[in-house]
Amino acid sequence: MSGVNTGSTDEKRWQGAADEVRKAFSHLPWEQKISTLIKIELDMVGDAVENVVSAVSEAIDDLAKACDFSEQKSSTASGTSAHAPTS
């Protein structure tokens, strides 16, 4: 196998970074470990809320576009019949 596998290089780099974080975390006093874990959890909750709000916002935008399109279509259809010349 002469192909270069960049995935394994990236995996090694991430594993090395994770090991460094674990080592630094293990040297923290117990109170700082707890506060760090709480901060991480709050960050994760914030990210989750942000993703949910973004998804809901996109869904509302799509719904608004769909409603706007149907209103334009119906007003255009009724507008042409209302402006049709009578003989």
Residue pairs with C-beta under 8 A, 6 or more apart in sequence:
25 33
25 36
28 36
